[in-house]
Each structure stands twice: as C-alpha cells, then as structure tokens.
Amino acid sequence: MTKIDYRLNAIVDASLTDVAPLSQLAAVAARHGATIIQYRDKTSSTRQMIEQAITIVETLRGTGVPLVINDRVDVALASGADGVHLGADDMDATTARRLLGQNAIIGLTVKAMTDARQVAEAPADYACIGGVFETTSKLNPDSPVGLEGLGRLRDFLRKERPDLPVGAIAGITLARVPDVIAAGADGVALISGLFHAVDIAAATDDFRKAVDNAVGARS
C-alpha cells in the first residue's frame, strides 16, 4: 500500500465556492504546505462532481500533492483522482481497492473503536480520527472524542497497524495543533482553519509549520 504524507490535509468543500473556485483553493494549499487535498461535496450532481474533480486534478498536476475524493469511488475513477476517503456508510475499503487498484490512496474515517477495529483489517493507506472537537464545518450527531479519545483510538491503531498514518479532524485550530500531535496524530485535516482565513496561503504555511514543529518535538 502507498505511504501517505498526512501532515496537512486541506479539504476543499463545495461550500467554499463563495470564497474562490475550489481548484484555486486547492492550488494555493498545495503550494503552501498541504501534503494531501481532499474534495468533499455533499450537494452537487455526479456530473458536476466529476467536472470539478477533473479541474482540481489538472490544477494539482506537477505539485506532487495527491487528491482524494470524499465518499465517491465513481467520481475518483472518472476524474483520475489519486484515491478516496471513505466513511462508515460508504463503499467498503476492500471493494474500493478492487475497483481503484493497488496504487490508489484509500483513507478511512474513525469515530469510535468499532471503526478502528475495521480499519485495522482494511486495505487502507491512512485513517483520520474525528471529530476531535466541535466544528461548524459539518453537522456531526456524535459527541467529540476529545484529546483522550483521540489518544485511545490512536494507541489501538498504532498497535494493530504501526505504519498507518493517522490524522485528526474537526475544530482544529493553530493553538490546538501541538496537543493534537502530542495525543498521537501524525497530521491534521482542515477546512475552516485554512479556507476561512484572511490569508489562505499564510494560514496553510502556519499550520504546516505547527505540525512539523509538533511532530519534531514528539520524536
């Protein structure tokens, strides 16, 4: 399976189109420290998603930063994206791997120990634990797992899958990065923290430096 650099996952969500074109946001993030881009869209048609994903793929070409599509294996296939990020209600990872191939990136969401156990057995390249804190970017019916929950889930995954990169998502601020990394995360996933910033390029750079510093302090 592919080794993923999960230090900074910049999520370009369909709700951000009032900020700037998603491909432009992805390009800025990729040039200023994002190590993976995720395209998330809960509202557009399949055709619109494919067109949008193709545009992002073309924009990222040459940056070395991969694009994964949230939920939609079909959109990833049709657009030539690098892979998918799947939740508990999406296609299972084994089927996604069969359809996308061995070189595709497959990331999985972990919200509870049940998810972590499934990830331990799945053909996944990374996992992302969330929501760690409260967030305004997504309606989340589950209570935040907090730093303690993050640490517990991370410890289990480290034991079962020592080489699996594990990120953290939801409510991540610059000030919280050191604690999130200290709790065991290898990186963070962000929407608002990057793309609602006054200076997106500077915010991306700041988060990347904060992650790098925290990872360095931990090792």
N, C-alpha and C positions, 0 to 999 in steps of 0.2 A: 504494500500500500504506500501511497505517496506521503512523504514527510511534509507537513504543512507548517509554515511560519505563521502562528496565530497571534502574534503580539498585538496587532491592531486591526480589528475587523470593522471596516467602515460600511454601515448598512445604508444604502440608498433606497429609501422607501417612497412609494408612489405619492405619499402625502407631501413630499418635498418639492413637487413640481412648481409650487408657487415661489420657491426660493431660487431655483435655477433648473435648467434641464438636467435630468439625472445623470446623463453621460458626462456633463461638465462637472458635476459634483464628484463623480467617481474619479475623473481625471485629476482634479485638484487633490483629492485624498491620496490617490496613488503616488502623486509626485511629491507629497509632503510627509510620507511616513507610514501610510496604511500598508499592511502586508497582505491583506485579502479584502476583496469587495464583495458584498452580498446585495443582490437586488431583491427587494421584497415588495410585493404588490398584491393586495387582497381585493382589489376592486376592478381592475381592467379586464378586458376580454383576453382570451388566449392569443388571438391575433395581435392585439396591442402589446401584450407582454412579450411576444416573440420579437416584434419590431423594436421595442425598447431595449430588450436584451442584446439584440444584434448591434444596435448603436453603441451600447456600453462596451461590448466585446471589441468592436472596432476602435473605440476610443482608448481602450486599455492596451491595445496591441503594441508591443515594444516596451512596455513598462516593467514586465516581469511579474506584475501583480495579478493573481488569478481572480476570476469572477465565479461566484456560485449563486444559484437561483434558489430563493426560498420556496420550499414546498413542491415545486413543479418540475418533475423529471422530464415531462414532454417539452417544456419551454427550454430547458437546458440542452436537450438533444437537438431541437430545431434551431437554436441560436448559435450553437457551437461554444457555449459557455464551458468553463472548466469543471463544473460539478453542481451539486445541490446541497442545500441544508434542509434537513427533514425533521419534522416534529412527530409526536406520538400518533397523530391522526393521519399522517401522510403515508406514502408508499414505504414499505419496509426496506431496510438497507440492503438486504440480500437481493431483492428483486431489482432495486435501483442499480446495484453493482452489475448485475447481469445485463441490464439494458444499456448502461453507460460505459461499461468496460473497466478494465483494471486500472487504467491511468486516470480515471475521473476522481475528483475530490468528493467525498461524501462526509458531511458533517451532521451531527445529531444533537438535538436538544435534550438536556437532562434537567428535570424539575424535581425529581424525587428518587429515592433509592430504587424503585421499580424500574425507572428509566435507566439508571446507572447499570443495573444488572443486565439489561438488554443491550446496552452499548458495549459492555464487556465481551459479549458474544457476537457482536455485529461487525461486518466488514467496513468499519468507519475509519476515517483519517483524522478526525478531531471531534471533540464534544464541546458543547457550550452550556454552562450551568446558569439557569435563570428561572425566575427573576430574583436577583440577589437583593435589590432594594425596590422600593416603589418607583414606578415610572409613569410618565404621561404619554409615552410614545405608543402604548399598546394597552388595550383593555385586558387586564390579567385577573381572572377569577381566583387564582391561587394566591395565598399569602407569600410574601417574600421569604426566601430561605435564610437571608442574612449571612453574615460572615461565618457564623458557626455551621450553618447548613452547607455553605459552600465548602468549608474545610472538610466536613464529614464526607460529602459526596466525592470531593477531590481525592481524599485519602483512599477511598474504596477503589476509584478508577486507577490510581497510581499502583495499587497492589495488583489489580487484575490486568491492567494494560499499561505497563511502566512507560512505554514510549509514546503514548497517545497525548497529543497536545490538548489542553483543556482551558477554555476561555470562560469569561463571566459576562453576563449581560443584565441590564435593567438598572437604571438610576445611577450609573457610574459617572461620577464627577472626577475632576482632576485631583481634588483633595482626597478622594477615596481610593485612588489607584494604588498607593503603597499598601494599604490594608488588604485590598483585594488580592494583590500579588502575594503578600505575606501569607494569606489564607490558603494559597496553593494554586491560584490561577496562573496560567502562562501568558495570558493576554486578556484584552477586553474588547467587547463589541459595543458599538455606539451608533446612535442616530442623532439625538438632540445635542449631545455634548460636542459633536463636530459641526453638524449642518445647521444648527440654530445659532451658532456663534457669529459674532460680528465679522470676524476674520477667520474663515474656514481653514485656510492654509495654515495660519498660525496656530489655531486650535489643534489641528491634526499633528503638527510638529510638536506641540507641547505635550499632547497625550503620548505620542511615541517616545519622547524623551523620558516622560514619567514612568512608562512601562519599562523601558530599558534600564533606567536607574534602579527601579524596584527589583527587577529580576537580578541585576548585578549585586544588589545588597543582600539578596537572599542566598545567592550561590557562594 
